Amino acid sequence: MNLAEFFPDLDPAKIAELTDYNKDLDVLASKKISIQFNNKGKDHAILVMSKIFSCSHKNVKIFARDFNGEISDNRLYLNNLDAFLNKSKDNTVQVIFEKDPNPKSKALELLRNKKIKNPKQVILKRATEKQIESFKTYLVNEEGMINFTIGDNESGVFDKYRCETDTSKFIAVLNFDDQKFCATLNKLYKILETDSIPI
């Protein structure tokens, strides 16, 4: 894959760095190596999210701020999200937003169009302030907020994640084979889901 077509504003040196990073992600994902790996910046985030979409079996859950587009409007992200949903009519993407989503978001538009065709395939919700406050009591990072994505394996168990520990700088940790931490994130997702508002 030529990453330059998905990152047209980047110079050749940065494209080379992203290509190496993407190869590392391929190894982690294909060999299911249970190692925590770092991601820094929106370009890395795009690659990681795309990899989670391509490697997940049937279910992806996302807790996002608002789909402002810095990551979710990239064509590589959108292509892999679309391909994941097109793999099977039973594949599902669930998104809970921390804030009202960006109405101009390309990812939101894609998900809403999929939802029209197959309402069970896409679930979009907005967390309540009460649940956000409850959620924050479990967090220990300096910012006091995280965003995260989890994806499942062939057995239907969530085992891959990207967890943003600094949501303004897109700094995150990730792993492609960690069922235990994914179970913790899934519990946090359920807290956010309580009384969440369909959008």
Secondary structure, 3 states (H helix, E strand, C coil): CCHHHCCCCCCHHHHHHHHHHHHHHHHHHHCCCCCCEEECCHHHHHHHHHHHHHHCCCEEEEEECCCCCCCCCCHHHHHHHHHHHHHCCCCEEEEEECCCCCCCCHHHHHHHHHHHHCCCCEEEEECCHHHHHHHHCCCCCCCCCCEEEEEECCCCCEEEEEEEEECCCCEEEEECCCHHHHHHHHHHHHHHHCCCEEC
